[in-house]
Every structure is written in C-alpha cells, then in structure tokens.
Amino acid sequence: MVRTREPGGTSVGEAVRQIVLGTETGEMALVTEALLFAASRAEHVRRLILPSLEAGTWVISDRFIDSSLAYQGAARGLGIDAVLAINAAAVEGCLPALSLVIDTATAVTTERRCATPDRIEAEGEGFQEKVAGGYRELAERFPERVRLIPGDGAPDQVHARVMREVAAIL
C-alpha cells in the first residue's frame, strides 16, 4: 500500500503545495489555482499513482480530483464540469474507486483543527460551507464512488464508519 497526499506526493507536487497553500502567496486567479492543482496531480498520477497501481499496489491519497471539484469547481464557482475538463489530461482516466468524505459541521471541523490554517482554510467558515456543499453535490452526482461519512461522534466511531465503506469494496 502507498499513502500519499495532494497537492504533494512528488517533488513537483510539494513545490506546488507551497504555492497554493502557503499564506505568503496571497490571492491568485481562480483558474490559476485550478491549473496548479491539476499540474501537481499530473505529476502525482504519472510518477506515483499509475506505477503503483500497475505494480498491483493499493494507493490511498489524502485528497485527489474530488477535492478540486469541491473547492475550485463548486466553492470557487468555476463549475464542476470545467474543473473536470481542466483535470482530464492530468488524471489520464485514473479516478478513485472510492472517495470518502467525512461530513461534519464546519464549526466542528474548525474546532478540531490542530494546525495553523493554510491559505485556503483561512478563508473561513463561509467558504468551507460552500466546499461541504460541493462534496455533497459530488456524492449525489457520483454515488458509485463518492461516499459521505458522518463525522459526528468519537474518532473511533468515525473510523468504524470509514472501515465499513472500505470493507465493502475489498
């Protein structure tokens, strides 16, 4: 099994991560943000994900295309279909078999956050509500692979819900 994250997972991806999440970057054009995530994803797919899958290895990633669809497509207003089109060449048809979204009230996620907010997290609860709405839209649009996991309760309860979804595809 390979564990990875986005943006990141490769040297190019980590450099892009510093640009898109760093608080020193400031504002950028919405399409620039979407293209930077797609560029990181292209490297991630070509250098790590596809070789791992071809070797028969499971890949677990903290974020992938559905994050861009929710953040840039829904919350930023670029449109889910537009962000799908931007990412088409980046993913080369490689979509997750299962995309789990911990569905939790925004106030709770803010309270649970341990690290200093990055550039996007610092945009506040209003923006995060739009992101959550985007993920809910994705679960309706792609029910075969996007699942909402209730995030209420203790961590072990949420973990059990996640494991039930994972077990269902094994």
C-alpha positions, 0 to 999 in steps of 0.5 A, spaced: 500 500 500 502 507 498 499 513 502 500 519 499 497 526 499 495 532 494 497 537 492 504 533 494 506 526 493 512 528 488 517 533 488 513 537 483 507 536 487 510 539 494 513 545 490 506 546 488 503 545 495 507 551 497 504 555 492 497 554 493 497 553 500 502 557 503 499 564 506 505 568 503 502 567 496 496 571 497 490 571 492 491 568 485 486 567 479 481 562 480 483 558 474 490 559 476 489 555 482 485 550 478 491 549 473 496 548 479 492 543 482 491 539 476 499 540 474 501 537 481 496 531 480 499 530 473 505 529 476 502 525 482 498 520 477 504 519 472 510 518 477 506 515 483 499 513 482 499 509 475 506 505 477 503 503 483 497 501 481 500 497 475 505 494 480 498 491 483 499 496 489 493 499 493 494 507 493 490 511 498 491 519 497 489 524 502 485 528 497 485 527 489 480 530 483 474 530 488 477 535 492 478 540 486 471 539 484 469 541 491 473 547 492 475 550 485 469 547 481 463 548 486 466 553 492 470 557 487 464 557 482 468 555 476 463 549 475 464 542 476 464 540 469 470 545 467 474 543 473 473 536 470 475 538 463 481 542 466 483 535 470 482 530 464 489 530 461 492 530 468 488 524 471 489 520 464 482 516 466 485 514 473 479 516 478 478 513 485 474 507 486 472 510 492 472 517 495 470 518 502 468 524 505 467 525 512 461 530 513 461 534 519 459 541 521 464 546 519 464 549 526 466 542 528 471 541 523 474 548 525 474 546 532 478 540 531 483 543 527 490 542 530 494 546 525 495 553 523 490 554 517 493 554 510 491 559 505 485 556 503 482 554 510 483 561 512 478 563 508 473 561 513 467 558 515 463 561 509 467 558 504 468 551 507 460 551 507 460 552 500 466 546 499 461 541 504 456 543 499 460 541 493 462 534 496 455 533 497 453 535 490 459 530 488 456 524 492 449 525 489 452 526 482 457 520 483 454 515 488 458 509 485 464 512 488 463 518 492 461 516 499 459 521 505 461 519 512 458 522 518 463 525 522 459 526 528 461 522 534 468 519 537 474 518 532 473 511 533 466 511 531 468 515 525 473 510 523 468 504 524 464 508 519 470 509 514 472 501 515 465 499 513 465 503 506 472 500 505 470 493 507 465 493 502 469 494 496 475 489 498 
